[in-house]
Amino acid sequence: MKPSTMGRRDKRWRGALHCALLGGVTLAGAAHADELSDLKQRIEQLEQRQPQPPSQTPAPTTTGDALTWRGVTLYGQVDLGVTYQSHATPLNQNYGLEYFVAKNSQGARVSAAPNALSASNIGLKGDINLMPGWNAVFKLESVFLPTSGQLVDPLKAVAQNNGVPLNQQTSNGDSSRAGQLFSNAAYVGLSSGKWGTATFGRQNSLGLDGIAAYDPQGGAPAFSLVGYQGATAGGGVTESARLDSALKYRVAVGPVRVGALYQFGGSGNVPRGAWQFNLGSDIGKLSVDAVYSKVYDAIAASTLSAAQTAVLPTNSLAGTISDNTAWMLMGKYNLGAVQLYAAGSRMEFANPSNPLSAGATAQGGYLLSAVTNNAFNNHKVLTVYWAGAKWQATPKLSVTGAYYHENQNSFSGTGCNDTTLASCGGREDAFSVVGLYKFSDHWEGYAGAMVSHVAGGVASGFLHTSSVDPTIGARLRF
């Protein structure tokens, strides 16, 4: 066909479509006047569209405005704000901030607030069709501090505070992230709509997945106790919240979902083996999930004392080792504009069945030069409960409130419930409220406050026992 003939036919076709669309709007009348603008945009797109030769290569597959090409997506987010803390420690550029009251919390401080609502990250994920009904999936994700640009490495911050008095320390604490290039995720697997998804590599524990789904604050470090301290997600210790060399399987059978995770033990893995199961369902407006986990040789890393630092490698850590058994029961109820949440977890700590020796390694390959294998001659039991509600006030504005309670039994053998020993019975309570405003698909602003308080053995050795922390910030996603 000659180009001139093609052009005349194409113009006649577009003209007819133009009239049909505008005629439909006219007949719809005032009841559909709000659709006029959208239809005009469609017409303008058709007018601008140029005929393509059949041999032209199709454009790469994309999803909305996501950075996706042939099933592979580049994504990320940056979260940064400002906070006032009535009792705080100075910002450590490897750790970030201690958003809840901690043993080394000092005086009032205004500070930059990195990763208050969520971790700043950048990653690649893939969902690539291999054959009908089967896709290959993978994920590689790094986490960084926007205040320094460095990869998050809390265990480096712990080592930097070895032998430093509490009132002179910077923020530090144990973590499942320890400077690894892909500290959040590094896995590959297969997915089928019928048979489920199996993945292998470094990935979330089933407990961490559960908190992401059932914590009203979404695990926000500055506003969620279970999101900040990580122990609940890790079945007792935060280093087990993400597991290396782990095989995870999830499948849905009708309204029931099932999950299982097995971490292969052995030298170099932290912990030295774990297995977990998940069972859940959606029943009308109610969603429920239960998670059971067993973790062997779980490591809780901490700073060396001044005396230990004098004789041990300065870049090494102290470690308390345990075998942990934990369960979680979580639920949420959808009332439309309001969602209600409630959950509970019980974690039991026992001495390890296979004690570790000095020279073992924690997350990120950090050396443990001082190891304790007998901290739980009497089993420690830690229970955590939380409840809250999220109100979607407008399509752009949401308001969330949550309460968290942690209770520790007395495992000292003395029955104490005061601050004389860290093994005395004790508790921690926290309440938070956050407003989130969505400016666009990529920009969000938030403002909130969190109050935390410790008592009994949980407060043993603390410089201060409470803190009030209001925070404002913004998050950019792509």
N, C-alpha and C positions, 0 to 999 in steps of 0.2 A: 504494500500500500504506500502511495506517495505521502510524504510528510504533510503536504497541504491538505490532502483528503483526511488524514488522521486528525489534523488540527480542527477542521470544520466539524467532524463527527464528535470529537471530544468536547468542543464548545457547545454543540447542541445538547449533548448528554448532561453537561454541567448546568446548562441553562434550565433544562427540565427538572433536574434535581433541586436547583435553586428555587424554582417556583413551587415545587411540591413541599419543600420544607417550610417555606414562608407561608404557604397556604395552610399547612397544618397548624402553625402557630396562630393564624388568624381565626380558624375555626375553634381552636381551644378556648379562645376568649380570655377574659380577665382571670379566670381560675388558674391558668397556667402562664401568666405573664412573666413569672420569675424564670421560666425556661427560655425566654427569648434570647437572652445574652448567650447562653450556652449553644443554642442552635446556630446563631450567627457565627460563633467561633468555629463551629464545624464547617459551615459553608466557606468561610475564609480559608480554612485549611484545605478544603477540596479545590478551591480556586487556585491555590498556590502549588498544589501537587503537580509534578511534571511526570509524564509517561516515562517508564523505565524499560529499556530493551530487555527481553527475556533472558539474555545471557548475563545480566548484571548480577554480581554477588550480593546476596541478602546482607542487610546490616547485622552486626553482632547482636545477640540476644541481650536485652536489658530488662530490668525490673524497675519501673518508675524512674526516679532519678538516681537510683543506686549505681555505684561504680561496679557494674557486673558485666563480664564478658564470657560467653560460652559456659555459664554456670559457675564461674569463679568471681567472688565479690571481695573487693577491698573495702574495709569499713574501719571506723574508729570513733573515738569521742575524747573530748578534753573537758575536764571539770575543775573549775577554780573559783574560789570565793574568799571571803574574809570572815573571821570569827573572833569573838571575845570569849575568853574562858576565865571564870573566876578563880580557878586553880589549874595551872597548866605547866607543861614543860616546853622548852624552846623547840622549834621546828628542826628536825633532823632531815637533811636532804636525801637520805637513803630510805627513811621510814615514812615521813609525813608527820602527822600530828596524832597525839593521843587524845581522841575526842571524848573519852569517858575518864572519870577520875581514876588515877593510877597511883601506885605506891610512891612514885617520884614526882607527883603533881606538886607544883610550887606555887608562886604567887600569880596574881591576875595578869593577863597578857592579851594583847590584840595581835593577831597574826594572819598571814596569808593562810588560806584553808584549801590545800590541794585534795582532790578526790573525796570531797565531803559527801556528795550524793552517790557517786559511783566511781569506779576506778577509771582513770584515763588510760586508753588503750589504742592499739592499732593492730589490725589483723587481716588475714586472708581466710576465707572459708569457701568451700566448694561443694556443689551438689550437681554432679555430672551424670547424665544418663549413659548407661553402658549397654543396656538392652531393655526391651519392654518389661516394665515392672521392677527394674533394678537400677539403682544409682550408686555411684561412688561418692563418698562424703569425706571431707577433711576440714581441719581447723588449725590454724597457727595464730596465736594471740600473745602479744607483748603488753606489759603494763609499765607505765612510767609516771614520774612525778612532774607535773607541768611547771612547778616552781624551779626545777633544776634541769629537766630534760633527761635525767638519769633513770635507768631501769629501777623499779622498786626492789629494794634489798634490805628488808628489816633486820635480817641476821647480821648484816654488816654493821648496822646501827647498834645492835646488841654488843658486838665485839668492840665497837668504839667506846662503849661505856663501861668496859671491864675495869673494876677497881675504882670507879668514880663514885663519890658520895651521892646519895639520892638527891640532895638539894643542889647539886651541880650538874646533874645529868641532862642530856637532851632526850627527845622522844625515842623510844625503842621498844621492841617487843617481838615475840616469836611470830612466825608466819609460815604459810605454805608457799609463799613467794620468797625467793632468795637470790635475786639477780640473774636468774636463768633468762636466756634470750626469749623463750616462749614460756613465761612463768604461769600464764593463765591456762593455756591449752596447747597441745601438740599431738593430734591424733588423726587416724585415718580409719575408714570403715566402709561398710556396705549397708544400703537402706532399701527396704521394700515396703510398699503400702500394706501388703498382706502379711509378710513375715517379720516385720519390725526392723530395727536398726542395731547393728553390732559395730562397735568402735574399739580401737586399741591404741594405747599411748598414754600421754599425760592428760588427765581430765578430771572434772569435778567428781567428788564423792556424791552418792545419792542423797546424803544429808544436805549438802550444799545446794543441790538442785531443788530439794524440798523447801529450803529457806527462801530461795529465789522466787518460788511460786506462792508461798504462804506467809511470808513476812509482810505486814502491811506497808512497811517502809522499804521494802525491796532490798534489804541488806545494806542500806545506806550507812557507810561507816560513821558518819557524824550523828545519826539519828536512830540507829538500830543496835541494840546490845548484841543480838545474835549475828548481825552483819559485821560488827567491829571486832569482837573477841575471837571468832572463828572456832572456838572449842566445840560449840554445839554442832556446827557443820562437820567437824572432824571426828565426831563420836567421842569427844573428850579433850583432844588437843588440836590446836590450830594447824599444825604441820600436816595433819591427815585430811584436811579439807580438800586438797587436791593430791592425786595419787599418780605416781609414775608407773609404767609397765602394767597398766590396768586394762582389763577387758570388761567392757560394759555392754549390756544388751537390754533393749527396751522393745516392748510390743504391746499393742492394744488388741483385745479380743472383745468385741462388742463394747459395752460400757466399762469394761474392766481393763486397767493398764497394769502391766507387770514389768519390773526392772530387776536386774541383777548385776553385781559388779564383783570381780575377783582381781585382786592385785597379786602378781607373782612376787613371792618373797625372794630373799637373797641379798648378798652384799651390794651396797650402792643404792638400794631402794629404801625410802623412808615413808611409812614404817616398814617393817620386815615382813609384811604380808597382811592382807585384809580381805574380808568378804562382806557383802551387803545385799539386802533384798528390799524391794519396794513393791507395795500393792496399793492400788488406788482406783477411784471410780468417780464419775460425775453422775449424780442422781438428781435430775431436774436442775434446780438452782444451787444445789449443794455439791461441793467438791471435797473429797477426803483422800488422804494418803497416809500410809504408815511405812516407816523405814526401820529396819533392824540392821545393826552392824557389829562386826567383831574385828578389832584391830590389834595386831601383835607387835610388840616392841615399839609402841608409839613413843615419840620423843617430844618432850617439852623443853625447849632450849631457854637459857637465861644467862645473865652476866656472871662473870667470875668475881669473886670477892677480891679485895685489895691484897689479902694474904696469898690467894691462889695466883693472882696476876704476877706476883713477885717471883714465882717459881715455874709457872706454866706458860706456854706460848701465848703471846698477847692477843693474837688474832683467833684464838680458840674460844670455845664456849663450854658452859656447864650444861648438863642434860639430865633430866629425870625421866626414867623409862618405866612404862607400864603396859599391861594388857588391858584393853578397854572393851566393855560391852555396852551398847547403847540402843535405845529405841526412840523414835519420834512418832507422834500422832498429830496430824495437822488437818484443819478444815477451813473452808471459807464459804460464805453464802452470798449469792448475788441478788440484791434487791433493786437492780436497775442502776440508778444514780449512786447507790451506796453499796459497798461491799464490806462484809463483816468477816473478821479473821480471828481464829483462836488455835493455839498449838501448845504442845508440851513435849519435853524430852527428859529422859532419865539416862545418866551416864554413870557407870560403875568402873572404878579404877582398881586394878590388882597388880601385885608385883609381877614382873615379866616371867614367863615360863622359860625363856631363853635369854638370860641376862646379857647385856652388852658390856663391853670393856672399854676403857679409855682408848681413844684412837678410832672409835666408830665415827661415822659422819652423819650430820643432820642434813636438812634440805640445802641444796646448793653446794654440797660437798664440804660444808664447814666442819672442822675438826671438833670433836667433843673430847676435851682433855680432862674433864672431871665428870664422872658418871655416877648417878645414884640409882640403884636397882631395888632398894628396900623401903621406899617412901610409903608404901601402902600395905604394911603388915596388917593393919586394919583397913578394910576396903573403904575408899572414899566414894561417896555417892553425891553426885551433883545433879540437881533437877532445875530445869529452866522452863518457865511458862511465859507466854505472851498472848496479847489480845489487842485488837485495834479495829479501826474502821477507816475506809477511804471514801470520800464524797467527791463525785465528779460534779462540781457546782455548775460549771458551764463547759462547753466543748473544749475550752482552752485552760480552764482553771480547775485544779483538784486540791483538796485539803485532806491530809492524813494525820491521824493521831494514834499513838500506840503506847502500851505499857508493857514492861519486861520485868520479870522477877526471877532471880537466881538464888537457889538455896543449897548450902553445903552442910553435910552432916559433920559431927565431931568424930574424926578418925584418929585422934591423938592417943586414944586409950584412956584419957582422963575424964572424958565427958564434958570438957570445957566448952563454953559458948561465948567467950569474950575474946579480946584481942591479944591475949598472952602468946598464942601460937597460931601459925597459919593453918594448922590442922584442927583448930577449934571450929565448932559450928558457927556458921555465919551466913550472910546474905548480901545481895546487891539488888537495888531497885533503880529503874530508869523509866522516865516518861518523856515522850517527844511529840512535837506537832510540827508539820511542814506544809507550806503552801507552794505549789508548783504551777507556773504559768507558761504555757506553750506559745511563744511568739510566732513560730513557724515550724515546719517539719524538721528543722535542724537546730533551732535555738530555743532553749528553755531557761527560765530564771526561777530561782527558788529562795525562800526565806523560812527559817524555822528555828527551833530551840530545843535543847535537850537538857534534862536535869538528871544527874546520877548520884547515887549514895551507896556507901558500903558500911557494913557493921559486922561485929564479931570477928571470927577468924579470917574472913575475907578481907577485913581491914587491917590485919596485923602488919605492923611496920609502916603503915601509910603516914605520910606527912600531913595529909588532909583527907577527910572522908567524904567530901561532897564537891560537886562542881556544877555550875550553870553555864551553858555554852550556847548562846544564840549565834547563828551563822546565816550569811546570805551569799549567793553565788550564782553562777551561770554554767550551762553545759552546752557544748557544741557537738553535734553528731553528724557523721557523714557515712 
